[in-house]
Every structure is written in structure tokens, then in C-alpha cells.
């Protein structure tokens, strides 16, 4: 399930994935799940609630200016349908059910990243960051000795060939570079970015070697402790590297700062 942006204050292609939670608060307050910076939006404006059957309801939290679905004011919880238009302050938001999206739709509007992480926290952080940037993410949390065979299965099962593989080097042990060489031989069109979760700094010589072996880059990750203290500029620099690999414009990254800052604050809790 997705919510897509519309106002010019957010970058084109802004998406927020509604996964992994039972509810998401919407408002201008930095403690909200989805932060919408707008003077017409209350600090706790509305809430999205997920049922056991993965239905999503929108409920207004007695906001000053109200919430609207398809132009109608929300006085009680409203069951959202694919394509519904939500109006919250100056934000017009389209609700999309990912099960209703065809492979052609995804191919036209979104880049696809295959994300492999051994850390559930790391996977969640990267997936949410990339979703914020409007990138569709297929995320797998596992460490498998038969990775080569499983990669082939994963790629076959996707709606489209991934635009980028972002892989944790822990999954690719004992030799992540041997995996890069294998991908270069079997999937020459697959771009790869390696992430070392346990490192806060990568030496330039290591980057050069990773690139020589077939990766686009080798980036430090956000270890379970370091993410909370990582400078926002460092987060944006890593995101920028991935966007450049996807040929996605990076000029709108500055407008993502309040959303990323909110994500980091929520991760601390």
C-alpha cells in the first residue's frame, strides 16, 4: 500500500509505503509517522489504521481544517480504495494499493530496487528512505549460502528486472566481490551497490577495488547504534549515491530533509 504526494513542497514521485505497522499518524508535528510541513495542518491531524485484512482506514483527529477523501469531509473512519484522493491541508495525496498496480504502471513511474539485508533494522531504514524518494523496493532479510540460485529466483519473480541491487556485504560473505563478478557475468545489466553495515567509514582504496570488481560503490551502513547519531548530511550523501545510480534527479534531496529527520527521530524510539 502506498500514499503518493502531490504538492510542490515535496519532490516529484514522493511515496510512503504503508507497511510494517498497525497505524500511521499524519500531521505537521515531527513526532508523526508521516510529516507534512504545512501551517494549515494540525500537529496531529489524521491517522491511518490497518485492519487484520490489510484494509486501510483514514480517520480525522479533530483537526482544525479537517481531512477530505475525494472531496468529502471525513467525519468518521473512511475505508480507502485504490485511487482515492486525500486532501490534508494543501497536500493532495493519492492512495494506491500496490496489489492493484500492474507491472507496466510500476515500470513507467518507479525505479525498482532489490534490497538484501541481514539486519531487519537496516532493511527497514533503507526501505523507508528509498520509499520516501519514490522508489519501489523489494526487500529480503536473509543470509543464504545458496544466494546465487536465490537471486535468480528473486529476479524471475519480480514484475520487472531490478534497476539496482543494494546488498549487505554480510549476506555476501565470505567473498562479496566474487558475487559481484558472478553478477557481472550472468546479469551484466544489473547495477550493484554494496553496503557494509558494521563500518562508519570506507577507505577510497576499498571503493576503487569494489568498483573494479563490478560494484558501483561501497557505502558504510547505519549500524544499529550509529544510525541514531549519524549526521543528516551523511544520510543524504548515501541516498544521493543510490539516486545517481538509478539516474534519479538529486536536486530535490533538500526537500527530503524534514522527512528524513523525522525518520531518524522515530528510529531512536
C-alpha positions in Angstrom: 0.0 0.0 0.0 1.3 3.4 -0.9 0.5 7.1 -0.5 1.8 9.4 -3.2 2.5 13.1 -2.8 1.3 16.0 -4.9 2.3 19.4 -3.7 5.4 21.2 -5.0 6.9 21.2 -1.4 7.7 17.5 -1.8 9.8 16.0 -4.6 8.1 14.5 -7.6 7.5 10.8 -7.1 7.3 11.1 -3.3 5.9 7.8 -2.0 5.3 6.5 1.5 4.9 2.7 1.9 2.2 1.6 4.4 3.9 -1.5 5.7 5.1 -2.9 9.0 2.7 -1.0 11.3 -0.9 -1.0 12.5 -1.3 2.7 12.3 0.4 5.8 10.9 -0.2 9.3 12.2 -0.3 12.3 9.8 0.5 15.9 10.8 2.9 18.7 10.9 4.4 17.6 14.2 7.8 15.9 13.9 6.6 13.0 16.1 4.1 12.0 13.4 4.8 8.9 11.2 4.1 11.0 8.1 5.2 14.6 8.5 3.5 17.1 6.2 5.0 20.6 6.7 2.1 23.0 6.3 0.7 25.7 8.5 -2.8 24.6 7.7 -2.2 21.1 9.1 -2.5 20.3 12.8 0.4 18.8 14.6 -1.7 15.6 15.0 -4.1 15.9 12.0 -5.2 12.4 10.9 -4.4 8.8 11.3 -4.3 5.7 9.0 -5.4 2.4 10.6 -4.7 -1.0 9.2 -7.1 -4.0 9.8 -6.0 -7.6 10.1 -7.2 -8.0 6.4 -4.9 -5.1 5.3 -7.7 -2.7 4.8 -6.7 0.9 5.4 -9.0 3.5 7.1 -8.5 7.2 7.4 -9.7 9.0 10.5 -9.5 12.7 11.2 -8.1 13.6 14.7 -10.4 16.6 15.2 -8.1 18.7 13.2 -8.7 22.4 12.8 -9.1 22.3 9.0 -10.4 18.8 8.6 -9.5 15.9 6.3 -11.1 15.0 3.0 -11.4 11.9 0.8 -12.5 12.5 -2.8 -13.7 16.0 -1.8 -15.9 14.7 1.0 -15.1 15.7 4.7 -14.1 12.8 6.9 -16.4 12.7 10.0 -15.9 9.0 10.8 -13.3 6.4 9.7 -13.3 6.0 5.9 -12.2 2.8 4.2 -9.7 3.8 1.5 -9.9 2.4 -2.0 -7.2 2.3 -4.7 -7.1 5.7 -6.4 -8.8 7.7 -3.6 -7.6 11.3 -3.3 -7.0 12.6 0.2 -6.9 16.3 0.9 -4.9 17.3 4.1 -4.1 20.9 4.2 -2.6 21.9 0.9 -1.5 18.3 0.3 -3.4 16.2 -2.3 -2.4 12.6 -1.7 -3.4 9.6 -3.8 -3.9 6.3 -2.1 -2.6 3.3 -4.1 -3.0 -0.3 -3.3 0.2 -2.0 -4.6 -1.7 -5.2 -5.5 -3.7 -3.1 -8.0 -0.6 -1.8 -9.7 0.4 -3.5 -12.9 4.0 -4.1 -13.9 3.5 -1.6 -16.7 2.5 1.1 -14.1 5.5 0.4 -12.0 7.8 0.4 -15.0 6.5 3.7 -16.1 6.5 5.6 -12.8 9.0 3.9 -10.5 12.5 2.5 -10.3 12.8 -0.9 -8.7 15.5 -1.7 -6.1 16.2 -5.3 -4.8 17.4 -4.8 -1.3 19.2 -7.6 0.6 19.9 -7.1 4.2 20.9 -9.4 7.1 19.7 -6.8 9.7 16.0 -6.2 10.0 16.6 -2.7 11.3 18.9 -1.8 8.4 16.4 -3.2 5.9 13.6 -1.1 7.5 15.7 2.1 7.5 16.8 1.7 3.9 13.4 0.6 2.6 11.7 3.6 4.2 14.3 6.1 3.0 14.0 4.7 -0.6 10.2 4.7 -0.4 10.3 8.4 0.6 12.3 9.0 -2.6 9.6 7.4 -4.7 11.5 4.1 -5.3 9.8 0.8 -5.2 11.7 -1.7 -3.0 11.6 -5.5 -2.9 13.2 -6.3 0.4 14.6 -9.6 1.6 16.0 -10.2 5.1 18.1 -13.3 5.0 21.6 -14.8 4.8 21.6 -17.8 2.5 24.5 -20.0 1.3 22.7 -20.6 -2.0 22.4 -16.9 -2.7 23.3 -17.3 -6.4 20.3 -19.6 -7.0 18.0 -17.5 -4.9 19.0 -14.3 -6.7 17.9 -15.9 -10.0 14.6 -16.9 -8.4 14.0 -13.5 -6.9 14.7 -11.7 -10.2 12.4 -14.1 -12.1 9.6 -13.5 -9.6 9.8 -9.7 -9.9 7.4 -7.8 -12.1 10.4 -6.2 -13.9 14.2 -6.5 -13.9 15.6 -4.5 -10.9 17.2 -1.2 -11.7 19.6 -1.7 -8.8 20.7 -4.3 -6.3 21.6 -2.9 -2.9 23.3 -5.7 -0.9 24.7 -6.0 2.6 28.2 -7.5 2.4 27.3 -9.7 5.4 24.9 -11.6 3.2 27.6 -12.0 0.5 30.3 -13.4 2.8 32.8 -14.9 2.5 33.6 -13.0 -0.7 31.2 -10.2 -1.7 33.4 -9.4 -4.7 33.1 -12.9 -6.1 29.4 -12.3 -6.1 29.9 -9.1 -8.0 31.9 -10.9 -10.6 29.3 -13.6 -10.9 26.5 -10.9 -11.4 28.7 -9.2 -14.0 28.9 -12.4 -16.0 25.3 -13.6 -15.6 23.5 -10.2 -15.2 25.7 -7.7 -17.0 22.9 -5.0 -16.8 22.4 -5.3 -13.1 23.8 -2.4 -11.1 25.1 -3.2 -7.6 25.8 -1.1 -4.6 27.4 -2.8 -1.6 26.7 -1.7 2.0 28.9 -2.6 5.0 26.6 -2.2 8.0 29.4 -2.5 10.5 31.5 0.3 9.1 31.2 4.0 9.6 33.9 4.8 7.1 35.0 3.3 3.8 38.5 4.0 2.5 38.9 5.2 -1.1 41.1 2.2 -1.9 38.3 -0.1 -0.9 35.8 1.8 -3.0 38.1 1.5 -6.0 38.5 -2.2 -5.5 34.7 -2.7 -5.2 34.2 -0.8 -8.4 36.9 -2.8 -10.1 35.1 -6.0 -9.2 31.8 -4.8 -10.6 30.0 -2.8 -8.0 29.0 0.8 -8.5 30.1 1.8 -5.0 30.8 0.5 -1.4 29.0 2.5 1.3 29.0 2.5 5.1 25.7 1.4 6.5 23.8 2.5 9.6 24.8 0.2 12.4 22.1 -0.4 15.0 23.8 2.2 17.2 25.3 4.6 14.7 22.1 5.5 12.8 20.8 7.5 15.7 23.9 9.6 15.8 24.6 9.8 12.0 24.7 13.4 10.7 21.8 14.2 8.3 24.3 15.3 5.7 25.9 11.8 5.7 22.5 10.2 5.3 21.7 12.4 2.4 25.1 11.7 0.8 24.5 8.0 0.9 21.0 8.4 -0.5 22.4 10.6 -3.2 24.7 7.9 -4.3 21.8 5.5 -4.8 19.7 8.0 -6.6 22.6 8.7 -9.0 23.0 5.0 -9.7 19.2 4.9 -10.5 19.5 8.0 -12.7 17.0 9.8 -10.4 17.4 13.6 -10.1 19.0 14.5 -6.8 18.1 18.2 -6.9 15.1 17.6 -4.6 17.0 16.0 -1.8 17.0 19.2 0.3 13.2 19.0 0.5 13.5 15.5 2.0 15.5 16.8 5.0 12.5 17.2 7.3 11.1 13.8 6.4 14.5 12.1 6.9 15.0 13.9 10.2 11.6 12.6 11.3 12.6 9.1 10.3 15.8 9.4 12.4 13.9 10.7 15.4 11.3 7.8 15.2 14.1 5.3 14.9 15.6 6.5 18.2 12.3 5.5 19.9 
